[in-house]
Amino acid sequence: MDTDQNPGAEHKKTDPPSSASAYLDPNYWNQRFSNEEHYEWFKDYSHFRHLIQAHIKHNCSVLELGCGNSQLCEELYKDGITEITCIDLSSVAVERMKERLLSKGNKEIKVLEADMLDLPFHSECFDVVIEKGTMDVLFVDSGDPWNPQPATVSKVMAMLEGVHRVLKPDGIFISITFGQPHFRRPFFHNPKFTWSVEWSTFGDGFHYFFYILRKGRRSLNGGESTKKIEMPSICLYQEELEGEDYIFRTNID
Ligand SMILES: C[S@@+](CC[C@H](N)C(=O)[O-])C[C@H]1O[C@@H](n2cnc3c(N)ncnc32)[C@H](O)[C@@H]1O
């Protein structure tokens, strides 16, 4: 699932693993993070900052899932969001992130080794949960994306149930991903969740998805909307247009 969006010498490209299922193995990440200073999955903050700023207030408490060695937490902090907790399953990612933050004098961002499938937090304690490319890891061995394996479904549901639980009653979950709406919808719209679902796209050439799920705001028909439509490439949306053109009809209104 590596997509090289890291041009420039600062971002050394790491060779992808021999099998995609390695992305589910903490040893793969430990080894990778031992050798890699910084790799920004998909796109860096500058590409979706406008979308974040529309939704996150300065005094929000934010939980970032699977921070890796991304600069997202530092960028949020620079933008005035100071109550941030990052987690990652990789002990190396956590140690190196702590060192990096301390070396820059940042003692406020908390970094913990934790599994997003079993979040070690009280219920209703974050205003915002955010992830970039972390939920995608759970899909790497999903088999047919239209009909994912039961093991994938249970991991994704464990993650989403945890996120829903730790969000405050009016909290929001932001998911930044290449996962297209037709693959995310069955999970996000599960009746267990009270959130509404909206999404936007960003990026040029290849488009990424910025989903925003608002707890307690599920509409009666369980529908979703795109607040801001940036026309995607025809190829990426061909099935969407053929099979579910209501997305475009309802949201252009
Ligand atoms: C694709 S990378 C994304 C890293 C970072 N969010 C970014 O945007 O550059 C996935 C990250 O999720 C972490 N991860 C994988 N499974 C996890 C889990 N169950 N709980 C927490 N973190 C996990 C990996 O260690 C890795 O840092």
The ligand as a Gaussian input file, in Angstrom:
#p B3LYP/6-31G(d) Opt

LIG

0 1
 C        0.668000       3.392000       6.981000
 S        1.458000       3.881000       8.446000
 C        0.799000       5.528000       8.690000
 C        1.683000       6.366000       9.569000
 C        1.245000       7.818000       9.740000
 N       -0.115000       7.903000      10.229000
 C        1.377000       8.629000       8.470000
 O        0.407000       9.218000       8.021000
 O        2.468000       8.737000       7.928000
 C        0.552000       2.929000       9.636000
 C        0.963000       3.119000      11.077000
 O        0.022000       2.447000      11.899000
 C        0.717000       1.747000      12.901000
 N       -0.166000       0.642000      13.292000
 C       -0.434000      -0.494000      12.609000
 N       -1.331000      -1.235000      13.267000
 C       -1.649000      -0.546000      14.394000
 C       -2.514000      -0.804000      15.491000
 N       -3.239000      -1.919000      15.564000
 N       -2.600000       0.123000      16.464000
 C       -1.854000       1.252000      16.416000
 N       -1.010000       1.545000      15.397000
 C       -0.907000       0.652000      14.407000
 C        2.034000       1.323000      12.267000
 O        3.014000       1.036000      13.242000
 C        2.337000       2.576000      11.438000
 O        3.009000       3.531000      12.208000

